[in-house]
Amino acid sequence: MSAKIAEEVAIVGAGAMGRQIALQCALHGVDVTLNDDDAEALEDARVFADRYLAGRVAKGRITEEKRKDAAANLAFDADLEKAAAGRSLVIEAIIEDFAAKADVFKRLEQICPPSAILATNSSNICGSRLAEVIGSPERVLNLHFFNPALVMKLVEVVIHPGVSEAVLDSVVKFCRRIGKTPVVMRKEIPGFIVNRIFRSLTREAVRLYEDGYASAEDIDLAVTAGLGHPMGPLRLLDTTGIDVSYLARLDEYEQTGDEAAKPNPILKTMYEKGEWGKKTGKGFYAYLDSAKKKKT
Protein backbone atom coordinates (compact mmCIF):
# COMPACT_ATOMS: atom_id res chain seq x y z
CA MET A 1 0.00 0.00 0.00
CA SER A 2 1.47 3.36 -1.03
CA ALA A 3 1.94 6.40 1.21
CA LYS A 4 -0.13 8.67 -1.02
CA ILE A 5 -1.98 11.41 0.88
CA ALA A 6 -5.75 10.88 0.94
CA GLU A 7 -7.57 13.40 -1.26
CA GLU A 8 -10.97 11.68 -1.33
CA VAL A 9 -12.38 11.02 2.13
CA ALA A 10 -15.63 9.78 3.66
CA ILE A 11 -16.73 10.50 7.23
CA VAL A 12 -19.26 8.10 8.77
CA GLY A 13 -21.39 9.78 11.43
CA ALA A 14 -22.79 13.30 11.17
CA GLY A 15 -22.74 14.10 14.88
CA ALA A 16 -20.73 16.86 16.53
CA MET A 17 -17.37 15.29 15.69
CA GLY A 18 -18.13 13.86 12.25
CA ARG A 19 -19.54 17.08 10.84
CA GLN A 20 -16.57 19.09 12.10
CA ILE A 21 -13.98 16.66 10.75
CA ALA A 22 -15.73 16.72 7.38
CA LEU A 23 -15.80 20.51 7.32
CA GLN A 24 -12.13 20.69 8.34
CA CYS A 25 -11.28 18.49 5.36
CA ALA A 26 -13.41 20.60 3.01
CA LEU A 27 -11.79 23.84 4.17
CA HIS A 28 -8.37 22.39 3.29
CA GLY A 29 -9.28 21.37 -0.23
CA VAL A 30 -10.11 17.71 0.39
CA ASP A 31 -13.06 16.12 -1.41
CA VAL A 32 -15.17 14.75 1.45
CA THR A 33 -18.56 13.05 1.80
CA LEU A 34 -20.35 13.01 5.14
CA ASN A 35 -22.57 9.98 5.75
CA ASP A 36 -25.26 9.20 8.30
CA ASP A 37 -28.28 6.92 8.04
CA ASP A 38 -30.24 9.42 10.16
CA ALA A 39 -31.65 11.94 7.67
CA GLU A 40 -32.30 14.51 10.41
CA ALA A 41 -28.69 14.32 11.64
CA LEU A 42 -27.44 14.73 8.09
CA GLU A 43 -29.64 17.77 7.51
CA ASP A 44 -28.52 19.27 10.83
CA ALA A 45 -24.92 18.82 9.68
CA ARG A 46 -25.68 20.54 6.38
CA VAL A 47 -27.22 23.51 8.19
CA PHE A 48 -24.26 23.61 10.59
CA ALA A 49 -21.79 23.70 7.69
CA ASP A 50 -23.66 26.49 5.90
CA ARG A 51 -23.90 28.61 9.05
CA TYR A 52 -20.30 28.00 10.06
CA LEU A 53 -18.91 28.96 6.67
CA ALA A 54 -21.14 32.03 6.45
CA GLY A 55 -20.04 33.05 9.93
CA ARG A 56 -16.38 32.76 9.01
CA VAL A 57 -16.95 35.04 6.04
CA ALA A 58 -18.88 37.56 8.19
CA LYS A 59 -16.00 37.67 10.68
CA GLY A 60 -13.44 38.12 7.94
CA ARG A 61 -11.74 34.79 8.69
CA ILE A 62 -12.21 33.43 5.16
CA THR A 63 -13.14 34.95 1.81
CA GLU A 64 -16.38 34.32 -0.04
CA GLU A 65 -14.37 32.40 -2.63
CA LYS A 66 -12.95 30.17 0.11
CA ARG A 67 -16.47 29.57 1.42
CA LYS A 68 -17.67 28.51 -2.02
CA ASP A 69 -14.69 26.21 -2.49
CA ALA A 70 -15.24 24.54 0.89
CA ALA A 71 -18.97 24.10 0.23
CA ALA A 72 -18.16 22.53 -3.16
CA ASN A 73 -15.75 20.08 -1.50
CA LEU A 74 -18.38 18.86 0.97
CA ALA A 75 -21.12 16.39 0.01
CA PHE A 76 -23.80 14.66 2.11
CA ASP A 77 -25.11 11.15 1.48
CA ALA A 78 -27.30 8.87 3.61
CA ASP A 79 -26.22 5.82 1.57
CA LEU A 80 -22.99 4.40 3.05
CA GLU A 81 -22.12 2.51 -0.11
CA LYS A 82 -22.34 5.64 -2.26
CA ALA A 83 -20.52 7.75 0.33
CA ALA A 84 -17.57 5.39 0.89
CA ALA A 85 -17.09 3.61 -2.44
CA GLY A 86 -13.80 4.55 -4.09
CA ARG A 87 -12.61 6.67 -1.17
CA SER A 88 -8.96 6.40 -0.16
CA LEU A 89 -9.69 7.13 3.52
CA VAL A 90 -12.82 6.53 5.59
CA ILE A 91 -13.08 7.88 9.13
CA GLU A 92 -15.79 6.41 11.37
CA ALA A 93 -17.13 8.88 13.95
CA ILE A 94 -20.27 7.28 15.36
CA ILE A 95 -21.34 6.49 18.93
CA GLU A 96 -18.69 5.11 21.29
CA ASP A 97 -20.04 1.56 21.14
CA PHE A 98 -17.91 -1.35 19.93
CA ALA A 99 -20.71 -3.41 18.39
CA ALA A 100 -21.99 -0.46 16.37
CA LYS A 101 -18.49 0.40 15.17
CA ALA A 102 -17.73 -3.21 14.29
CA ASP A 103 -20.85 -3.32 12.13
CA VAL A 104 -19.71 -0.22 10.23
CA PHE A 105 -16.25 -1.70 9.63
CA LYS A 106 -17.70 -4.97 8.34
CA ARG A 107 -19.77 -2.98 5.86
CA LEU A 108 -16.82 -0.82 4.85
CA GLU A 109 -14.72 -3.91 4.15
CA GLN A 110 -17.29 -4.93 1.54
CA ILE A 111 -17.67 -1.43 0.07
CA CYS A 112 -14.16 0.05 -0.03
CA PRO A 113 -11.26 -0.91 -2.27
CA PRO A 114 -8.46 -2.97 -0.63
CA SER A 115 -6.19 0.09 -0.72
CA ALA A 116 -8.55 2.24 1.37
CA ILE A 117 -7.47 3.14 4.90
CA LEU A 118 -10.19 2.60 7.51
CA ALA A 119 -9.87 4.75 10.62
CA THR A 120 -11.92 5.19 13.75
CA ASN A 121 -12.19 8.48 15.61
CA SER A 122 -12.77 6.56 18.83
CA SER A 123 -11.18 8.07 21.91
CA ASN A 124 -10.98 4.74 23.69
CA ILE A 125 -11.70 1.72 21.49
CA CYS A 126 -8.40 0.54 20.02
CA GLY A 127 -8.13 -0.04 16.30
CA SER A 128 -6.82 -3.59 16.75
CA ARG A 129 -10.20 -4.63 18.16
CA LEU A 130 -11.94 -3.36 15.04
CA ALA A 131 -9.20 -4.82 12.84
CA GLU A 132 -10.13 -8.26 14.14
CA VAL A 133 -13.59 -8.06 12.55
CA ILE A 134 -12.28 -7.57 9.01
CA GLY A 135 -9.83 -9.46 6.82
CA SER A 136 -7.25 -6.70 6.28
CA PRO A 137 -6.06 -5.42 9.69
CA GLU A 138 -3.04 -3.61 8.22
CA ARG A 139 -5.25 -0.70 7.14
CA VAL A 140 -7.21 -0.15 10.38
CA LEU A 141 -6.11 2.38 13.00
CA ASN A 142 -7.26 5.24 15.23
CA LEU A 143 -7.34 8.85 14.08
CA HIS A 144 -8.57 10.54 17.24
CA PHE A 145 -9.58 14.16 16.70
CA PHE A 146 -10.42 16.43 19.62
CA ASN A 147 -13.61 18.41 20.19
CA PRO A 148 -14.13 21.00 18.78
CA ALA A 149 -12.39 19.48 15.77
CA LEU A 150 -12.50 22.76 13.86
CA VAL A 151 -10.40 24.40 16.58
CA MET A 152 -8.27 21.76 18.31
CA LYS A 153 -5.04 21.07 16.44
CA LEU A 154 -4.16 17.67 17.88
CA VAL A 155 -4.88 14.27 16.32
CA GLU A 156 -3.73 11.10 18.09
CA VAL A 157 -2.62 8.54 15.49
CA VAL A 158 -2.72 5.16 17.24
CA ILE A 159 -1.42 2.04 15.52
CA HIS A 160 -1.15 -1.66 16.35
CA PRO A 161 1.54 -4.11 15.13
CA GLY A 162 -0.45 -5.00 12.02
CA VAL A 163 -0.47 -1.46 10.60
CA SER A 164 2.06 -0.90 7.82
CA GLU A 165 4.53 1.98 7.82
CA ALA A 166 3.05 3.10 4.49
CA VAL A 167 -0.39 3.49 6.09
CA LEU A 168 1.09 5.33 9.08
CA ASP A 169 3.02 7.68 6.80
CA SER A 170 -0.09 8.32 4.71
CA VAL A 171 -2.33 9.26 7.64
CA VAL A 172 0.33 11.45 9.28
CA LYS A 173 0.67 13.36 6.02
CA PHE A 174 -3.13 13.57 5.74
CA CYS A 175 -3.41 15.10 9.23
CA ARG A 176 -0.87 17.75 8.30
CA ARG A 177 -2.63 18.29 4.96
CA ILE A 178 -5.80 19.36 6.79
CA GLY A 179 -3.99 21.62 9.25
CA LYS A 180 -3.70 19.24 12.20
CA THR A 181 -0.78 18.27 14.45
CA PRO A 182 -0.44 14.47 14.63
CA VAL A 183 1.20 12.56 17.49
CA VAL A 184 1.91 8.87 16.98
CA MET A 185 1.28 6.11 19.52
CA ARG A 186 3.02 2.91 18.44
CA LYS A 187 1.50 0.87 21.29
CA GLU A 188 -2.21 0.80 22.08
CA ILE A 189 -3.67 1.52 25.48
CA PRO A 190 -7.29 2.53 26.18
CA GLY A 191 -7.63 6.30 26.44
CA PHE A 192 -4.39 6.96 24.56
CA ILE A 193 -2.35 9.94 25.78
CA VAL A 194 -4.57 12.95 26.39
CA ASN A 195 -7.64 11.18 27.75
CA ARG A 196 -5.64 9.07 30.19
CA ILE A 197 -4.19 12.23 31.68
CA PHE A 198 -7.54 14.04 31.45
CA ARG A 199 -9.44 11.20 33.13
CA SER A 200 -7.11 11.19 36.10
CA LEU A 201 -7.81 14.91 36.55
CA THR A 202 -11.55 14.74 35.96
CA ARG A 203 -12.06 11.60 38.04
CA GLU A 204 -10.82 13.51 41.10
CA ALA A 205 -12.70 16.69 40.15
CA VAL A 206 -15.97 14.75 39.80
CA ARG A 207 -15.34 12.97 43.12
CA LEU A 208 -14.83 16.30 44.88
CA TYR A 209 -18.12 17.52 43.40
CA GLU A 210 -20.24 14.42 44.05
CA ASP A 211 -19.00 14.12 47.64
CA GLY A 212 -19.95 17.76 48.31
CA TYR A 213 -16.49 19.17 48.92
CA ALA A 214 -16.95 22.11 46.53
CA SER A 215 -19.26 23.47 43.84
CA ALA A 216 -18.66 22.87 40.14
CA GLU A 217 -17.87 26.56 39.75
CA ASP A 218 -15.24 26.57 42.49
CA ILE A 219 -13.62 23.32 41.33
CA ASP A 220 -13.31 24.70 37.81
CA LEU A 221 -12.05 28.05 39.08
CA ALA A 222 -9.39 26.31 41.16
CA VAL A 223 -8.10 24.50 38.09
CA THR A 224 -8.17 27.50 35.75
CA ALA A 225 -6.75 29.99 38.26
CA GLY A 226 -4.45 27.58 40.08
CA LEU A 227 -3.19 25.31 37.29
CA GLY A 228 -3.57 27.67 34.36
CA HIS A 229 -5.91 25.44 32.37
CA PRO A 230 -8.06 27.35 29.84
CA MET A 231 -11.22 25.51 30.95
CA GLY A 232 -12.15 23.71 34.16
CA PRO A 233 -12.57 19.91 34.09
CA LEU A 234 -16.31 19.88 34.81
CA ARG A 235 -17.06 22.54 32.20
CA LEU A 236 -14.93 20.57 29.75
CA LEU A 237 -16.86 17.37 30.50
CA ASP A 238 -20.06 19.26 29.68
CA THR A 239 -18.53 20.52 26.45
CA THR A 240 -17.23 17.18 25.18
CA GLY A 241 -20.35 15.33 26.36
CA ILE A 242 -21.10 13.42 29.56
CA ASP A 243 -22.36 10.54 27.39
CA VAL A 244 -19.08 10.30 25.48
CA SER A 245 -17.02 10.36 28.67
CA TYR A 246 -19.19 7.86 30.52
CA LEU A 247 -19.27 5.32 27.67
CA ALA A 248 -15.52 5.59 27.09
CA ARG A 249 -14.75 5.06 30.77
CA LEU A 250 -17.22 2.18 30.98
CA ASP A 251 -15.59 0.53 27.96
CA GLU A 252 -12.13 0.87 29.49
CA TYR A 253 -13.39 -0.60 32.79
CA GLU A 254 -15.02 -3.54 31.01
CA GLN A 255 -11.82 -4.15 29.01
CA THR A 256 -9.39 -3.95 31.91
CA GLY A 257 -11.39 -4.63 35.07
CA ASP A 258 -9.37 -1.84 36.67
CA GLU A 259 -11.46 -0.23 39.41
CA ALA A 260 -9.60 3.05 38.85
CA ALA A 261 -11.12 3.16 35.36
CA LYS A 262 -14.71 2.70 36.58
CA PRO A 263 -16.88 5.78 35.88
CA ASN A 264 -17.82 7.92 38.88
CA PRO A 265 -21.34 7.02 40.08
CA ILE A 266 -22.63 10.52 39.30
CA LEU A 267 -21.57 10.16 35.65
CA LYS A 268 -23.70 6.99 35.40
CA THR A 269 -26.66 8.84 36.91
CA MET A 270 -26.25 11.81 34.59
CA TYR A 271 -25.89 9.53 31.57
CA GLU A 272 -29.09 7.62 32.41
CA LYS A 273 -31.01 10.88 33.02
CA GLY A 274 -29.89 12.32 29.68
CA GLU A 275 -27.94 15.12 31.36
CA TRP A 276 -25.13 15.03 28.81
CA GLY A 277 -23.91 18.61 29.08
CA LYS A 278 -24.23 21.42 26.54
CA LYS A 279 -25.80 19.20 23.89
CA THR A 280 -28.85 18.50 26.09
CA GLY A 281 -28.97 21.76 28.04
CA LYS A 282 -27.87 20.32 31.40
CA GLY A 283 -24.78 18.70 32.85
CA PHE A 284 -22.72 20.02 35.72
CA TYR A 285 -24.05 23.39 34.53
CA ALA A 286 -27.33 24.52 32.95
CA TYR A 287 -27.34 25.72 29.33
CA LEU A 288 -30.63 27.46 28.63
CA ASP A 289 -29.83 28.21 24.98
CA SER A 290 -29.10 24.54 24.29
CA ALA A 291 -32.29 23.47 26.02
CA LYS A 292 -34.35 25.90 23.93
CA LYS A 293 -32.75 24.68 20.70
CA LYS A 294 -33.49 21.07 21.63
CA LYS A 295 -37.19 21.87 22.08
CA THR A 296 -37.53 23.69 18.76
N, C-alpha and C positions, 0 to 999 in steps of 0.2 A: 504494500500500500504506500503510495507516494505521500510526500509531506506538503502537498499543494494546499494553499490557504482556501478555506471554504468561502465561496462566493454566492452559493445558493443554499439557503438555510430554511428549515421548518421548525417552528416552536409549537409544541403540543401542550395546550393548557392556556386559556386566555384570562386567567386570574391576575392578581396584582403583579406577580413576578413575570409570568409569561408575556403579558402585554408590554411590560417595560423592556424586557430583553429584546422582544421583536422590534420595538421602536428604536432602541439603541442601535440595533443592526441597520435598520432603515436609514437612520441619520448618518451612518458611516458608509453609505453606498452599497450595502449588501442587499441582495434580492431575498426577501424573507416572506414566508407565508405563516400566518398565525392560525392554528387549528383548535377548535373546541367543539365537542358534540352538543354542547348547550348553546342554542341559538341566542338566548338572552345574554349569556356571558360574552359571546362573540360580538354582539351588537354593542354591549357596554364598552368593550375594548376598542371598537371602531370609534365610538363617540369620544372616548378618552384620548385616543391618538389625535383626532381632529382638534380637540380643545387644547391639548398639550402643544401641538405644533403652532396653532394660532396664537397661543399665549407666549410662546418663545419669540414669535415675530413681533407681537405687540410690545414686548420688553426689549426689543432690539438685540436679542441673543442670536437669532438667525435671520437670514434674509428671506424674502418671499420666494425667491428661486430655490433656496435650500429647503423650504417647507414643501414646495411642489415636488422636488426631487425625492424627499423622504416619503411623502405620501405615495408617490409612484412606485417606490421600492417595496411598499408594504401591502400585502394581500391578505384576505381573510377567507377561510374555507372550512366549513363544518365537516367535510368529507376527508378523513385522515388519509385515505389512499391518494386522493388528488393532491392533498397538501404536501405529503412526504415523498411521493414518487419522484425519483430522479435527483433528489436533494443530496448534497455532499455531506451535510451535517444536520442532524435532527437533535434538538434539545427538548427533553421532556420536563415539563414544569407543572405537574398536576399535584393533587393532594398527597401529603406525606404518608402514604399507605403502600406497603410493599406489594400486596396482591394487585392493587390497581395499577401500579407502575409495571409490574411483571406482565400484566395483560397487554399494556401498551407496547412493551418491548417485543413480545411475541408477535404482535401485529406488524410492528415495524420491520422485523426480520423478514416477513413475507413480502412487504411492500418495497423496501429500499434495496438499492443495488448493493452487492457485496462490498463495494469500496466505501460505502457511506459510514461515517462515524456516528455512533449512537450515544448520546450523553444524557445524563440525568442532572437536573439542578438540585437534587436532594441535598439537604444540609446534614443528613445523618445516615441515610441508607447507602451503604457502600456499593460502588459499581460492580464489584465482583459477585455480589448476590444476584444482581440483575443479569450479569454475564452468564450465570449458570442456567438461565432459562432459555437462552438462545444458542445456536450452534457456532457462533463466531465471536468468542469472548475478547479477542484481541482488539476489537473496535468499540468496546463499551467502557465508559469511565464517567467520573463526576466532573461537571463544570458548575461549580457552586457560586452563583452570583449573590450579591447582598442587596437587601431592600433598604432604600429605593434603588433599583438597578440602574435608573437613569442618572443617579448622582454618585453612588458608591463606586469607587474605582476597582476594588479588589475582586478577583475571581480565584477561588481555590480549585486548582486542577489536581484531582486525586486519581492516581492510577494503581492498578494491581499488577502482579507479575505477568499476566497474560497480555498486557497492552504493549504494542510495539513502539519503538522509539519514533518511527515515522508518524504514528498517530499522535503521540505526545507533542512532537515538533509542530505538527499541523494545528493542533488546538491552541498551543501557546501563541503561535503566530496569529491565529484567528482572534484571540482575546486582545492582542495588541492592535490588530486591524480595526477593531471596533472601539478603541480608546480605553481599554481596561488594562489593569496591572495584574498579571497572573503570578501566583505562587504555586510551586509544584510540591505535592506530597507523594513520595515514592512508596510509602507504606500506608495502608488504610488503617484507620481507627475511627469508630463512630464519633461524630461531632467535629472531626478534622481539627484545624488549628484554632480559628477564631471562636467557634461555638463552645469548644471545650473550656477555653479561658472565660468566655462570657457566662457559661452555665455555672461555673464555680462562683462567680460574682453574684449572679442573679439568684442562685439558690439561697445564698445567705441573706440577700436583700429581701427576698420573698419571706423567708423564715422570720426575719425581724418584724416584717409587716403583719404576718398572720398570727404571730404570738403577741402582738400588741405593744411591741417595744417602741415603735415610732410610726408616724403617719407616712403615707406614700410620698407626700410632698417633702417631708423632712429627710427621708431616706435618700430621695433623689437629689435634694439640695446638698446633702453631705457628700455625695459622690461627685457632683459637678463642681462644688466649691472647694472640696477637700482633696479630690484626686485629679481634678482638671478635665474630667470627661465632658464632652459636649452635650450629652443627654444622660439623665439618670437611668438606672437599670429597669425600674418599674415602668417609666414612660416609654422606654425602648421596647419592653415586652409588649406594651399596648400597640406600639407602632408596627412591629413585625408580626404581631398576631398571637394571642394567647393560645389559639388552636394549634398553630404551627409549632410553637414551643412545647406545648404539652405532648403532642403526638410524637415529636422527635425524641423527647426525653423518655417517653413510654417505650418507644422502639428500642432505644439504647438499653434501657433497663431489662426489657424482655430478651435482648440479645446477650447481655453480659451477666445478668443476675446481680449486678453490683448495686447494693442498697443506696450508695451515694449518687447513683444515676436516677433513682426513682423520683418522679415528679413530686413537688410539694403538694400536700393535700388540697390547698386552696386552688392550685392550678387545675386540678381534677374537677373541683366544684365549679369553677368559672367556665371550664370547657363544657361541662354538662348543662350549665344554665345558658349557654350561648353568649356569655360575656367575654368576647374575644378581642376586646380593645377597640381601637378607632373604627375598624370596619363594621362593628355592630353598634357603636355608640356608647359602649360601657366596657370598662376593664378595671384597672386600678383607679382610673379616672373616668369622668363622664364627658362624652363628646356629643353635645346637643346637635351640632350641624350634621354629624354622621347619622344620628338617630333619625333626624328629619328626612335626610336623603333616602334612608332605608324604607321609610314609610311611603314615600312618593313613588 
